[in-house]
Amino acid sequence: MTRTRGRNHPPLWLDLARALALAGAVLYLALGVRFAWESRLLNPNVYHTGDFRYFYLSAEAWHLGYDLYSGPNAVLPHANLNAPAFVLSLTPLALLPLRQALIVWWLINLVACATAIAIVLRELSLRLTWGAVLLGLVFAGTSAQLVLGQVAWLCMLPATLAWRDWRRQKPVYAGLWLGLLIGVKPLFFPVIGIALLRKQHRLLVAALATVLATVVVAGLACGWSAYGSWLRTGGGVYWYGLPLNASLRGVVARFAGEAMERPLWIGASLLVVGYTTWRLRRRGPDVERELAAAFLVCLLISPLGWVYYVPVALGPLIASLRRAEWRWWSIIGVAGLFWPPGIGWGTEGLPVERTIGQGILDSAYAIGLMVLWHLCLSSRAYEARAKQTAVGYNRDWDSEDVPAALA
């Protein structure tokens, strides 16, 4: 006797498609990890794009007493662009051989990422679905994070804790977590502007004090000259046009000449900051909308806003996108964030001319990031929530505000 599937169960072919899609995504990431393990990331004799090795060599230079960024272990053509506070936090791993250090680094990032996801799910009363897992696996930043050995997943934890305490109206704790994040990754410093905009003085003081503390500790441990060397290293960057760079500077670098690149980037960044500030002031206070927009603006206006840092804003971003008005063009734009890294890319970020089509393909992540930013700012739900409270933030969620397609 055959059993028919109930009305509430999906058809068998859909279950099979889900299983195959998840298996394919896991295999895709596994191949990327194998690539990182066996080839360019750890091999010092060939050109490579892996970033963890640069981090490791900077931490190793600290143990040897050399300059963190231009010592004998410096590697070209790229370099470690992270602040001395980050290098100092990595010094225990430099006591291990490189391969073992990479394993520990992967585990640390995975634990931080899983913890951040758990906090977001609990805070928003959500459950993890197969669709969310699949989207997370095929997101371009996931494979880039693993292959490059980056720090984005580790940054997710303090950013998520700051968002949680901010929305729970615990400004001091939120400021401490935010300051720790900024001390390690200064590109997120503009997020402090939200506290200034909403006159969250206790949060602002706590964040600035924590940033100052990280700078002082790193300066004392690494030497104050390390900050000068770090700034000089950043000044030597020329690979703005790399497709993984989702910032406005990356877009301009792919289409404009060198003479106009910097003025266009500054002008576009000022427009983004000004428009974002105007929309936030006009709509009233809402922590999810404001933090999501602020984190995305940080990536847009930074010279190097790598796509794998998008999940740093996971909590406020999910809360915002659940109430966004999705249109066909926004779905197409966000789909750019899932383009497989390396497929169809042009030059390796060099300042050379591209065709318009190649430039658009190389800017797929930037287009997706700008669409996310627009969705966060234009979400209709925040207008209704802003009317419910004149001060502070409303943590109540109305199920009818969730689009049926995303519920």
N, C-alpha and C positions, 0 to 999 in steps of 0.2 A: 504494500500500500504506500503510495507516494504522498508526501506531505507538501502542501502548497504553502508558499511564504505568505505571511499575514499582510494585511493592508498597510501596517505601520513599518514593515521591513522593506529595505531597498531590494531591488531585483538582484539576482545572483551575478549578473554581468557587472553590476556596479561594485559589488564586493570584490570581485576578481580584479577589476580595474584599480581599485584602491590598493589592494595588496601588491599588484605589480608596480604601481607608481611609487609606493613606499620602498619596495625592494630596490627599484631602480635608483631612487634618491640616495639610499644608504650605500649602494654600490658605487655611485658617482662620488660620494664623499670619501669612501674607503680608497678609491683609486687616487684621489687627491692627497690623502694622508700618506699613501705609499710613495707617491711622487716626492712629497716633502721629505720622507724618511730615507729614500734610496738615492736621490739625485741632488739637485742644485742647492737645496736648503742647507745641507750639512757638508757638502763637498767644497773645500777651500780652493781646489785647483781649477774650477770652472766658474764662469759667470753665473750668478744666481740672483733671484729676486726675493729669496726668503729673508724676512725681517728679524726673526728671532736670533739669528747668528750675529747680527749687528748689536742687538741688545746684550747678548752674552759677552761679546768682545769688549763692550764698554764697561760692563760689570767686572770683567777680568782685568781690565786696565786699572780699575780702582784698587784691586788687590795688589797690583804690581806697582802702584804709585805713579802711573802715567796719566796724561791728560785723557779724559773720558771720551773725547771726540776726535782727537788728532794724534793720539799716541801711536806706538809702533804697531798696534793691532787694528788700526783704522782700515776699513775696507772700502774700495771704490767699486762701481761708480756711485752707489748710494751710501747712506750713512744713517746712524742712529739720530733721529730728530726729536727724541723724547727728552724732557727736562731732567736735570740732575736728580731730582727727588725720585723719579721713576728708576733711574739707574741704580740709585742707592737701595731701593727696595728689591732689586734683582741680584744684589751681591751674594746672598746665600746660594743661589743657583750656580754662580760661577765657581763654586767650590767643587761642583760635580763635573764629570766629563760632559761634553756637549750633547751627546745623544741622550744620556740619562737626564740632563737638565731639560731637554725638550719634552721628554715624557712627563716630568713633574710639572712643567709649564702648561702642557695640554690639560693635565688633570686639574690644576688650580683653576684654569679658565672654565673648564667644564663644570666644576662644582659651583663656581661663582654664577655662571649662567643658569644652572638648574635652580639655585637658590633664588635668584632674581625672578625667574619664571614662576616659581612657587609663590613668592610674595605677591606678584601681580594677580595670579589666579585667585588667591585667597582674598586679596583686597577688593577685587571687582566681582567676586562671587561667580567665577567662571570655572568651567572644566576644560581639560585638555582634550581636544578632538583630533581625529585622524587628519582632518583638513588642515588644522593649525600646525600639526607636526610636519605634514608634507610641505606646507608653505615655508616653514622654518628651515627645512632641509634643502629646498631648492633655491632659497634666497641666495643671491650672488655673494653676499657678505659672509655666509656660513662657510662656503668652500674657501674663500679668500682668507678668512680668519684661521682656518685649520692649516692650509698650505703655507701661509706666510708666518704662522706662529705669532699672531698679533695679540694685542692686549685688550681688544674691544670687549670681550666677554667678561673679563675681570672688571672693567669699568662699569658694566651693567649693574653690579651689586651696589656700590655707593650711590649711583644715580637713582636706582629703584628705591633704596632706603630713604634717600632725600625726598623723593616724590611721595612716598608713603607717609613720612612724618609731616611733610608740608600739608598734605590733604587732611591729616588728622589734627592739624593746627598745633603742631609741636615745633615752633620755629627754631629753637636753639638746636635741637637734634637734626632738623633738616639742614640748618646752616653748617653744622659740623660735617655731615656727610657730603654736602655739596662742596665745601671747602677742601675736603680730602680729594674729591674727584678733580677739582680744578688744580690742586697742587701737583697731581700726577699728570693730568692732561690739560694744560692751560687753554687749549682751544675752546673749552666749555666755559670760559670766564664770562662771556656775555649773558649767561643764564642768571647771573647775579642781578642783571638789570630788571628782572621780574620782581625781585624783592624791593628794589628801588622804586619801581613803578607803582607797586601796591603799598608802599610805605611799611614794609615788613622790617622794621629797624632791628629787632632782635635777631632775626634770621640773617640780615645783612652783616651785622657785627660779628656773629658767630662764624659765618662763611669767610669773611675777610681775615679774621683772627686765625682761622685754621690754615688758610692759604699762606699767611705770613709765617706761621709756625713751620709748615713744611719747607718753605724757602730757607728759613734760618737753619733748620736741622740739616738740610741738604748742603747748604753753604758751609756750615761748620765741618761736616763730614767729608765733603768732596773738594772743598776750597772754593772761595768766591770766584776764582778765575774760571771755574767750570761753567758758570752761567755765561760768561763772555764767550767761551769756546762754543757753547751751545748755540748762542745767537749767531756767531759767525758760520757755524755749520748750516743753520737754517738759511742764512743768506746765500749759500751756494747752491740752493735747490734750483733745478732747471726742468724737472720732470713733471711739470704741472699738467701736461696733456695726457698723462696716463689715464686709460679708460676707467680705472677704479676710482679716480678722483672725481667725486660727484659735486664739487664746488663750482661756483660761478667762475673762479679763476681757471678751472680746468676747461670749461666751455669756451671761454674767451681765447684761451691758448690754442684751442683746436681750430678756431675760425679766423682770428685776427692776427695781424702781424705783430712782431715783437715791439714795435714802437707804440702801438695803441693798446697793447695787452694790459698793462698796469692801469692806465687811466680808465679804460672800460670796466675793468674789474672793480676798481674803487667806486666808480659811479653806480654800477649795478648793485654793489653791496650797500651803499648808502640808500638806494631806493628800497631794497628789501628790508633794511632795518627801519626806515621811516614808515613804510607801508605797514609793517608788522606792528609797530608801536601805535600807529593810528587806529588799526583795527582792534587791538587789545584794549586801548583806552575807550573806544567807542562802544564796545560790547559789554564792558563790566567785568568784574573779577570771576575767574574760573581757573582753578589750578591745573586741571588736566589740559585744557586748551592752551593755556599760557606756557606751561612747561614743554608740551609737545612742540609748539611753535618755536620756542626759544632754543631747544636742542637742535631742531632742524635748521634754524637760522645760523647757528654756530657752524654747522657743516657747510652751509651755502656760502658764507662770507669768508671762511677760512681759506688760505691759499691751497691747503691740502685737506679737503673734507672727504676722507675715504669712505666708501659706501659701507664698509663693515662696521662703522660706528653708528649706523642707524638704530640697531637694537638697544643702544644705550638709553634711548627714550622709550623703551618698550611699554612701560606702565602708562604714562600719559598718552602715548601714541595710540594704544589699543582703546583706551577710554574715549579718545577723540574720534577715531575712525568708526567706532560703533555707531556714532550719531552723525556721521557725514552723509551728505547727499551725493551718492555715487551716480555718475553719468558714464556713458559708454567711453567718452574720451579719457575720463579719469581712470577707468579700469585699464585702458590701453597704456596710459602713461605709467601707472604703477607697475604694470607688467614688465617694464624695462628693468626694474630692480631684480628680476629673476632671469635675466639673460645670462647664460653660462659664461663665466670669465674665460677669456682667451679665444672665444669663438668669433671669428670675423674681425678681430681687432686690427687696427692699423699699426702705426709706428709705436715704439716703446716710449711714448711721452716726449719725444724729441721735438724741438720747435721747427717743424717742417710743414709744408703745405699739405692739406688733405682735400679730397673731393667733398662736396657737401654731403653726399650720402654716407661716406665714411665718417665724417665728423658727427653726423647725427647718430650713427650706430655707436661710435665711441662715447657719445654723451647720453647713452640710454639710462645710466644710473643717475646722472644729473637731472634728466627729465623726470624720472620717477621721484626723485627727492623733491623737486619743485612742485610736483602734483600733490605729494603728501603734505607739503607745507600749505598749499592752497586749500586742501580739504580740511586741515585743522583750523585754519582761519575762518573759513566760510561755513563751518558746521552750524546748521540751524538750531540744534539742540541747546547750544550754549545761550542763545537768546532767551529761551524759556527758562533756563536755570538761573540766569542772571537776574531775572525778575523775581525769583523766589527769595532772594537774599540781598540785602543792601550792603552788608559787610561780611567778610569771611568767605567761606566756601561751602557749598551745599554738597553733601556726600550722597544724597539720595538718588537712586536711579529709577526711572520709570520704564517698565518693560515695553510700553507702547512706543517709546522713542527709538527702539532698536529696529532697524530695517529687517523685514522678514527674511531677506536673503542672507543676513549675517547672524540672525538669532540662533 
